[in-house]
Amino acid sequence: MNTFTDSFTINGITLTAQPICRQDEVLTPDALEFVAKLHRATAERRQELLQARRIRRADIAAGQDPRFLRETEDIRNDPSWRVAPPAPGLEDRRVEITGPVDKKMTINALNSGAKVWLADMEDSSTPTWRNVIKGQLNLTDALERRIDFTSPEGKEYKLRPAGELPTIVVRPRGWHLPEKHMIIDGAPVAGGIVDFGLYFFHNARRLLAQGKGPYFYLPKIENHLEARLWNDIFILAQDLLGIPQGTIRATVLIETITAAFEMEEILYELRDHASGLNAGRWDYIFSLIKNFRTRGPRFVLPDRAQVTMTQPFMRAYTEQLVRACHKRGAMAIGGMAAAVPNRKDEAANTNAFEKVRADKTREANDGFDGSWVAHPDLVPVCREVFDAALGERPNQLDRTREDVIPDDRALINVAATEGTITEQGIRNNIEVGIRYIESWLRGNGAVAIHNLMEDAATAEISRSQIWQWMFASAITDRGEIITHQWIEELLDEEFARLERFDGDRFEDSRDIFEEVTLSQDFPSFLTLPAYARYLTEAREKATKEELAAA
């Protein structure tokens, strides 16, 4: 057994983490060789694309607004091309449940009655080495129907019959996140390649034998060139395993402000492997704040709770997404219903269900083919809404939304957003940010706070809003100027209110929250310093390049 300081090398890959039970089933020599080939073929381009992100963000900060690209106008204007037809198991996506790939969530999601399970290795999963490996094991165990277990309280968890289970769509980590426990040629492998490569290598043939296929959600993509890199990885992966090209299908989350200007181009790059786009609303809001955070009052948003999907810039984004998808034969998948039912509070429950029903009704009426929920109790609510809209049809691909006019100005018309900044909104951001990071540090990346399911994206909104409000000297609804000093005072008060417990990580959480919220520099993702400092076996500082890798 290795110690924390030991490492060992297989097929040119050095593994530096303390081994996890059963990891040899995942990290076989052939699987590691496969991951190494994907890494070596793409590592240089990945770094170039991360550098391009930094340049583009600097251009936006300097006043250069994103626009539809002139150089890709021919792709947008060519009516002839389409993405691949829906793959087996992805023809009907009216309800998708999302959640991390721990054992309990895997069984609950697969038994939820949803059409699709987004098996999340990204924003709702803390990337500890244990979670990375256990997630792979749980997915394979689920496909092999050997994942049943009994909880310490005596509750049994067993899978429903195979015909009743949803299609699995795996979300690997984004391009910015390294896997520092897997080193090739002196550099860490991209977390996304580890997640994709291991799942694909072990399960692609198994999935095909079951009549489905290896399907993925691609997060945090910023432009069509990043989609092209994923497409090249898909081609290489299928070739290496001798699997027909086009077997892989990918749904891209449009959750960065820059990607919203290149939706058709992203579909075009992935067209033989594309199955749709998703309106990743929380990361989208975070991305907008991050990119425009120093651009003055015109780009300052009100309290997070007031940035609803009916605000003009969010309406423009979702309607243009449906139009782009259906024009090209791709599915349009709606955003997350983050409400967590509270079975002990009937009034709160009723209110939550009504909000979810209204949200899903808007999406169904806009032409979305399905939508996300975070909790099994919300599956029937979402399904009922889409059943009413779809009838006997599996989707709404025939609704081309030609009434929607592509408008790149509308996508960043933040000034039309209605709402106010309140002291309670600031306090809520502080509380959510600190409580989420604390849970993340303990290995849990999906956290229910005030009856809402919070993940990394909502924590990112919380801290980036505070940073922007301070930078802009924004004013609350009561005329209070938001200053660094005032935020520090509120942080002290909110921290003192937190309910502490043995083994909590609130002190570490506060350190991270202050670093990503109160410092002059703006780390591009709060998970980068948190990962480098607390989750790698060799505790370290994240490099400046990593912190800026947005």
C-alpha positions in Angstrom: 0.0 0.0 0.0 1.4 3.4 -1.0 1.7 6.2 1.5 0.7 9.8 0.8 4.2 10.6 -0.4 4.6 7.6 -2.6 3.7 7.4 -6.2 3.9 4.8 -8.9 3.9 4.8 -12.7 2.0 2.6 -15.1 2.3 3.0 -18.9 3.9 6.4 -18.5 1.2 7.7 -16.1 2.3 8.6 -12.6 -0.4 8.2 -9.9 0.3 10.2 -6.8 -2.8 9.6 -4.7 -3.2 7.2 -1.9 -4.9 4.2 -3.5 -8.7 3.7 -3.2 -10.3 0.3 -2.7 -11.0 -1.4 -6.1 -9.2 1.3 -8.1 -7.3 -1.3 -10.0 -10.6 -2.2 -11.7 -10.6 1.4 -13.1 -6.9 2.1 -13.5 -6.0 -0.9 -15.6 -2.8 -0.7 -17.7 -4.9 -0.6 -20.9 -7.3 2.1 -19.6 -4.3 4.3 -18.5 -2.6 3.8 -21.9 -5.9 5.0 -23.5 -6.1 8.1 -21.3 -2.4 8.8 -22.0 -3.0 8.8 -25.8 -6.0 11.2 -25.4 -3.9 13.5 -23.2 -0.8 13.5 -25.5 -2.9 14.2 -28.6 -4.6 17.2 -27.0 -2.6 18.7 -24.1 -0.9 21.5 -26.1 -4.2 22.6 -27.8 -6.0 22.6 -24.4 -3.4 25.0 -23.0 -3.6 27.2 -26.1 -7.4 27.3 -25.7 -7.1 28.3 -22.0 -4.7 31.0 -23.0 -7.2 32.2 -25.7 -9.9 32.4 -22.9 -7.6 34.8 -20.9 -7.1 37.0 -24.0 -10.7 37.2 -24.8 -11.7 38.0 -21.3 -9.1 40.8 -21.3 -10.6 42.1 -24.5 -14.1 42.2 -23.0 -12.7 43.9 -19.9 -11.2 46.5 -22.2 -14.6 47.3 -23.7 -14.8 44.9 -26.6 -18.3 43.4 -26.5 -18.8 39.9 -27.9 -20.6 39.8 -31.3 -21.7 37.0 -33.7 -18.5 36.0 -35.5 -18.0 37.3 -39.1 -15.6 34.5 -39.9 -18.3 31.8 -39.3 -21.2 33.6 -41.0 -21.2 31.0 -43.8 -21.9 28.2 -41.2 -24.8 30.2 -39.8 -26.2 31.1 -43.2 -25.9 27.6 -44.7 -29.4 26.0 -44.3 -28.3 22.5 -45.4 -26.4 21.0 -42.5 -27.9 19.2 -39.6 -26.6 17.4 -36.5 -26.8 13.6 -36.3 -30.3 12.2 -35.7 -31.2 11.4 -32.0 -29.3 8.4 -30.7 -31.0 5.4 -29.0 -32.2 6.4 -25.6 -32.0 10.1 -26.4 -35.1 10.5 -28.6 -37.2 11.6 -25.6 -35.6 13.8 -23.0 -38.6 15.4 -21.4 -37.3 15.0 -17.8 -33.6 14.9 -16.9 -32.4 14.5 -13.3 -29.0 15.7 -12.4 -26.7 14.7 -9.5 -23.3 13.4 -8.4 -22.3 9.8 -9.0 -22.1 8.6 -5.3 -23.8 5.3 -4.7 -27.0 6.5 -3.1 -27.6 9.3 -5.7 -26.8 6.8 -8.5 -29.6 4.5 -7.4 -32.1 7.3 -6.6 -31.5 9.0 -9.9 -31.8 5.8 -11.9 -35.0 4.9 -10.0 -36.5 8.4 -10.3 -38.6 7.9 -13.4 -36.7 10.5 -15.4 -35.8 9.9 -19.0 -32.2 10.9 -18.6 -29.8 11.0 -15.7 -27.0 13.5 -15.9 -24.3 11.6 -14.0 -22.3 14.5 -12.8 -18.5 14.4 -12.3 -18.4 18.2 -12.4 -20.1 21.0 -10.5 -22.1 18.8 -8.0 -19.1 16.6 -7.3 -16.0 17.4 -5.2 -13.1 16.1 -7.2 -11.3 14.2 -4.4 -9.4 11.2 -5.7 -11.9 9.0 -3.9 -14.9 10.6 -5.6 -13.2 10.4 -9.0 -12.6 6.7 -8.7 -15.7 5.7 -6.8 -17.8 7.6 -9.4 -16.3 5.4 -12.2 -16.9 2.3 -10.2 -20.5 3.3 -9.4 -21.3 3.9 -13.1 -19.9 0.5 -14.1 -21.6 -1.2 -11.2 -24.9 0.4 -12.2 -24.6 -0.8 -15.8 -23.8 -4.3 -14.5 -26.7 -4.1 -11.9 -24.5 -4.8 -8.9 -24.9 -1.5 -7.1 -27.6 -2.5 -4.6 -26.8 -1.7 -0.9 -28.4 -1.3 2.5 -27.9 2.0 4.5 -26.7 1.9 8.1 -30.3 2.8 9.0 -31.5 -0.4 7.3 -33.0 1.2 4.2 -32.5 -0.9 1.0 -31.5 0.7 -2.3 -32.1 -1.5 -5.4 -32.4 -0.7 -9.1 -35.7 -0.9 -10.9 -35.9 -3.3 -13.9 -33.6 -2.3 -16.8 -36.4 -1.1 -19.1 -37.5 1.5 -16.5 -34.1 3.1 -16.1 -33.1 6.4 -17.6 -30.4 6.9 -20.2 -27.1 7.8 -18.6 -25.3 11.0 -19.8 -22.0 11.6 -18.1 -20.7 15.2 -17.4 -16.9 15.2 -17.1 -15.0 18.1 -15.6 -14.4 21.3 -17.6 -11.2 22.1 -19.4 -9.8 24.4 -16.7 -9.7 21.7 -14.0 -6.5 19.5 -13.7 -6.3 16.0 -12.2 -3.2 16.5 -10.1 -3.1 12.9 -9.0 -2.5 11.7 -12.6 0.8 13.0 -14.2 2.0 12.5 -17.7 5.3 13.9 -19.0 5.5 16.0 -15.8 2.1 17.7 -16.2 -1.3 16.8 -14.8 -3.9 15.3 -17.1 -7.1 17.4 -17.7 -9.8 16.3 -15.3 -12.2 16.1 -18.2 -10.1 13.7 -20.1 -9.7 11.4 -17.0 -13.5 11.4 -16.5 -14.4 10.9 -20.2 -11.6 8.5 -21.0 -12.1 6.1 -18.1 -15.8 5.9 -18.5 -15.6 5.5 -22.3 -12.9 2.9 -22.2 -14.7 0.7 -19.7 -18.3 1.2 -20.7 -18.6 2.1 -24.4 -19.0 -1.5 -25.6 -21.1 -2.4 -22.6 -23.5 0.4 -23.4 -23.7 -0.5 -27.1 -24.6 -4.1 -26.1 -27.4 -2.7 -24.0 -28.8 -0.8 -27.0 -27.6 2.7 -26.0 -24.3 4.4 -26.2 -21.6 6.5 -24.5 -23.3 9.9 -24.1 -21.8 13.1 -22.5 -22.7 16.6 -21.4 -19.8 19.0 -22.1 -19.5 21.8 -19.5 -17.9 25.3 -19.5 -17.2 25.5 -23.2 -16.5 29.1 -24.3 -16.4 28.9 -28.1 -16.6 26.6 -31.1 -12.8 25.9 -31.1 -13.2 24.2 -27.7 -16.1 22.2 -29.1 -13.8 21.2 -32.0 -11.2 19.9 -29.5 -13.8 17.7 -27.9 -14.9 16.4 -31.3 -11.3 15.5 -32.1 -11.1 13.6 -28.8 -14.3 11.7 -29.7 -12.9 10.7 -33.1 -9.6 9.5 -31.6 -11.4 7.6 -28.8 -13.7 5.8 -31.2 -10.8 4.9 -33.5 -8.7 3.6 -30.6 -11.4 1.2 -29.5 -12.6 0.4 -33.0 -16.1 1.8 -32.4 -18.0 3.3 -35.3 -17.7 7.1 -35.7 -20.8 8.9 -34.4 -21.4 6.4 -31.6 -20.6 9.1 -29.0 -23.2 11.8 -28.5 -22.7 15.1 -26.7 -25.0 17.7 -25.4 -23.2 21.1 -24.8 -24.0 23.3 -21.9 -24.3 26.9 -23.1 -23.3 28.2 -19.7 -20.7 30.8 -20.7 -21.6 34.2 -22.1 -19.2 33.8 -25.0 -20.6 30.5 -26.1 -24.0 32.1 -26.5 -22.6 33.9 -29.5 -21.5 30.7 -31.1 -24.3 28.2 -30.6 -24.7 27.1 -34.2 -21.0 27.0 -34.7 -20.6 24.7 -31.6 -23.3 22.4 -33.0 -21.5 22.4 -36.4 -18.1 21.4 -34.9 -19.7 18.5 -33.1 -22.4 17.8 -35.7 -21.7 14.0 -36.1 -21.7 13.7 -32.4 -24.0 16.5 -31.3 -27.4 15.8 -29.6 -28.3 19.2 -28.3 -27.6 22.2 -26.2 -28.6 22.9 -22.6 -29.4 26.3 -21.0 -27.0 26.1 -18.0 -28.5 29.2 -16.3 -26.5 29.5 -13.1 -23.0 29.2 -14.7 -24.3 31.5 -17.5 -25.0 34.3 -15.0 -21.7 33.7 -13.3 -19.9 33.9 -16.6 -21.5 37.1 -17.5 -20.5 38.7 -14.1 -17.0 37.3 -14.5 -16.5 38.7 -17.9 -18.1 42.1 -17.4 -17.3 42.6 -13.7 -15.1 45.7 -14.3 -17.3 47.3 -17.0 -19.3 49.6 -14.7 -23.0 50.0 -13.6 -24.4 48.9 -17.0 -23.4 45.3 -16.2 -24.3 45.2 -12.5 -27.0 42.7 -11.6 -29.5 42.9 -8.7 -29.7 40.2 -6.0 -29.3 36.7 -7.4 -32.9 35.7 -6.5 -34.1 38.5 -8.8 -32.1 37.4 -11.8 -34.9 35.2 -13.1 -35.4 33.6 -16.5 -37.9 36.3 -17.4 -35.3 39.0 -17.3 -34.7 40.3 -20.9 -31.1 39.1 -21.4 -32.0 35.6 -20.1 -35.1 35.5 -22.3 -32.9 36.4 -25.3 -30.5 33.6 -24.4 -33.0 30.8 -24.0 -35.1 31.7 -27.0 -32.1 32.0 -29.3 -30.9 28.6 -27.9 -34.1 26.9 -28.9 -34.0 28.4 -32.4 -30.4 27.4 -32.9 -31.0 23.9 -31.8 -34.2 23.2 -33.8 -32.9 24.8 -36.9 -30.2 22.1 -36.9 -32.2 19.1 -35.6 -30.7 19.3 -32.1 -32.5 19.0 -28.8 -32.9 22.1 -26.6 -32.8 21.2 -22.9 -34.0 23.6 -20.3 -32.3 24.7 -17.1 -32.1 23.4 -13.6 -35.1 23.5 -11.2 -33.1 24.0 -8.1 -35.9 23.7 -5.5 -35.5 20.9 -3.0 -38.8 19.7 -1.6 -39.2 20.0 2.1 -41.4 17.1 3.2 -41.8 18.6 6.7 -43.2 21.9 5.5 -46.3 21.6 3.3 -46.6 25.3 2.6 -43.0 25.6 1.5 -43.4 22.5 -0.6 -46.5 23.7 -2.4 -44.7 27.1 -3.1 -41.7 25.3 -4.5 -43.8 23.0 -6.7 -45.7 26.0 -8.1 -42.4 27.8 -9.0 -41.0 24.7 -10.7 -44.3 24.2 -12.6 -44.3 27.8 -13.9 -40.6 27.6 -14.9 -41.1 24.3 -16.8 -44.3 25.6 -18.4 -42.4 28.6 -19.8 -39.7 26.3 -21.2 -42.2 23.9 -22.7 -44.1 26.8 -24.3 -40.8 28.2 -25.7 -40.1 24.9 -27.5 -37.6 23.2 -25.2 -37.6 19.4 -25.6 -37.1 18.7 -21.9 -35.6 20.1 -18.7 -33.6 19.5 -15.6 -34.6 18.8 -12.0 -32.3 18.2 -9.0 -34.6 16.1 -6.9 -36.6 12.9 -7.6 -39.8 14.5 -6.1 -39.7 17.1 -9.0 -39.6 14.5 -11.8 -43.4 14.1 -11.8 -43.9 17.9 -11.9 -41.6 18.3 -14.9 -42.9 15.3 -16.7 -46.6 16.4 -16.3 -45.7 19.8 -17.9 -43.9 18.3 -20.8 -46.4 15.6 -21.3 -49.1 18.3 -21.8 -46.9 20.1 -24.3 -45.7 17.1 -26.2 -48.6 14.8 -26.3 -47.6 11.7 -28.2 -44.5 13.3 -29.6 -41.1 12.5 -28.1 -39.8 16.1 -28.6 -40.5 19.5 -30.2 -37.9 19.5 -32.9 -40.6 20.5 -35.4 -41.0 23.9 -33.6 -38.2 25.8 -35.4 -38.9 29.1 -33.7 -38.3 31.1 -36.8 -40.2 34.0 -35.0 -37.0 34.5 -32.9 -34.5 36.8 -34.6 -30.9 36.2 -33.6 -29.7 39.4 -31.8 -26.3 39.6 -30.3 -27.0 42.9 -28.6 -29.9 41.4 -26.7 -27.7 38.7 -25.2 -25.8 41.4 -23.2 -28.6 43.9 -22.6 -28.0 43.6 -18.8 -29.0 47.2 -18.3 -32.7 46.2 -18.9 -32.6 43.9 -15.9 -35.1 45.0 -13.2 -34.4 44.6 -9.5 -32.4 45.9 -6.6 -29.4 45.0 -4.4 -30.4 44.4 -0.8 -28.5 43.8 2.4 -30.3 40.5 2.7 -29.1 39.5 -0.8 -25.5 40.3 0.2 -25.9 38.3 3.4 -27.4 35.4 1.5 -24.5 35.3 -0.9 -22.1 35.2 2.0 -23.9 32.4 3.8 -24.4 30.3 0.6 -20.8 30.8 -0.5 -19.3 29.8 2.9 -21.7 26.9 3.6 -21.3 25.5 0.1 -17.4 25.6 0.1 -17.4 24.0 3.6 -19.5 21.1 2.3 -17.4 20.8 -0.9 -14.2 20.5 1.2 -15.8 17.6 3.0 -16.4 15.9 -0.3 -20.0 16.8 -1.0 -20.5 19.1 -4.0 -24.3 19.2 -4.0 -25.8 20.9 -1.0 -29.4 21.9 0.0 -29.4 25.3 1.5 -32.7 27.1 2.3 -34.6 24.5 0.2 -32.5 25.2 -2.9 -29.9 22.7 -4.3 -26.6 24.6 -4.5 -23.6 23.5 -6.5 -20.4 25.2 -7.5 -22.1 27.5 -10.0 -24.4 29.1 -7.5 -21.5 29.6 -5.1 -19.6 31.2 -8.0 -22.5 33.7 -8.5 -22.5 34.5 -4.8 -18.9 35.4 -4.5 -18.6 37.1 -8.0 -21.6 39.3 -7.3 -20.0 40.6 -4.1 -16.7 41.2 -5.9 -18.5 43.2 -8.6 -20.7 45.2 -6.3 -17.6 46.3 -4.3 -15.7 47.1 -7.5 -18.6 49.2 -8.9 -19.4 50.8 -5.5 -22.9 49.6 -6.1 -25.7 51.0 -3.9 -28.3 49.0 -2.1 -32.1 49.7 -2.1 -31.5 51.6 1.1 -28.8 53.9 -0.3 -25.9 52.0 1.3 -22.7 52.0 -0.8 -21.2 48.5 -0.9 -17.6 48.8 0.3 -14.9 46.3 1.2 -15.1 47.3 4.9 -18.9 46.7 5.0 -18.6 43.3 3.3 -16.0 42.3 5.9 -18.4 43.4 8.7 -21.3 41.4 7.2 -19.0 38.4 6.7 -18.0 38.5 10.4 -21.7 38.6 11.4 -22.8 35.8 9.0 -19.9 33.6 10.0 -20.7 34.0 13.7 -24.3 32.8 12.9 -23.2 29.5 11.3 -24.0 26.4 13.2 -20.7 24.6 13.9 -20.2 20.9 14.4 -17.3 18.5 15.1 -15.1 18.1 12.0 -16.5 21.1 10.1 -14.4 22.9 7.6 -15.8 26.4 8.1 -12.4 28.0 9.0 -10.9 26.7 5.7 -14.1 27.7 3.9 -13.9 31.2 5.1 -10.3 31.5 4.0 -11.2 30.4 0.5 -14.3 32.6 0.4 -12.3 35.7 1.4 -9.6 34.9 -1.1 -12.0 34.6 -4.1 -14.3 37.4 -3.0 -12.2 40.1 -1.2 -8.9 40.0 -3.0 -8.0 42.4 -5.8 -7.3 39.6 -8.2 -10.3 37.5 -9.3 -9.6 33.8 -9.4 -11.5 32.5 -12.4 -13.0 29.6 -10.5 -13.2 29.2 -6.7 -12.6 25.5 -7.1 -9.1 26.0 -8.4 -7.5 27.4 -5.2 -9.7 25.1 -3.1 -8.6 22.1 -5.1 -4.9 22.9 -5.0 -4.8 23.8 -1.4 -7.0 21.1 0.2 -7.7 18.2 -2.2 -4.4 17.3 -3.7 -2.1 14.9 -1.8 0.8 17.4 -2.1 -0.8 20.5 -0.7 0.1 23.4 -2.9 -0.8 26.8 -4.1 -2.6 27.1 -7.4 -0.4 28.8 -10.0 -1.3 32.2 -11.4 -1.9 30.6 -14.8 -4.4 28.1 -13.2 -6.2 30.8 -11.3 -6.7 32.8 -14.5 -7.6 29.8 -16.6 -11.1 30.9 -17.4 
